């Protein structure tokens, strides 16, 4: 299992940063390799990715979500096995630290080599930077879902 952690400080209130992260269908606008995400219901999404010419489709479930604190998910079916968590930390009224952790199981020689060479680290760092540019240039979120998904017992 490979793991990447990244953080980025964004010049928007925590509400705006969190609300944007709940809009999974907007991820292709700032996440490299993500072609499309379809929100099926409050806790289920379908992803289509294309990373270095390797196209994958999978379903994911939001396993935990707390307003302005965290969003966690894990893949439930399909070719890609991964999980992630994003936490939100209020720095002041107009600044938020977004911390991203993604864990995945690289498959095949290309993915295993890329993970070993740190390509995945660079991609997550680039995506965090693109999220910062995306949300700061807009100044507000494209939508919001303020529901709560408790951690499974």
Secondary structure as UniProt FT lines:
FT   STRAND          2..10
FT   HELIX           14..21
FT   HELIX           24..29
FT   TURN            32..33
FT   STRAND          34..41
FT   TURN            42..43
FT   STRAND          44..51
FT   TURN            52..53
FT   STRAND          54..66
FT   TURN            67..69
FT   STRAND          70..78
FT   STRAND          82..92
FT   TURN            93..94
FT   STRAND          95..104
FT   HELIX           108..116
FT   TURN            117..118
FT   HELIX           119..138
//
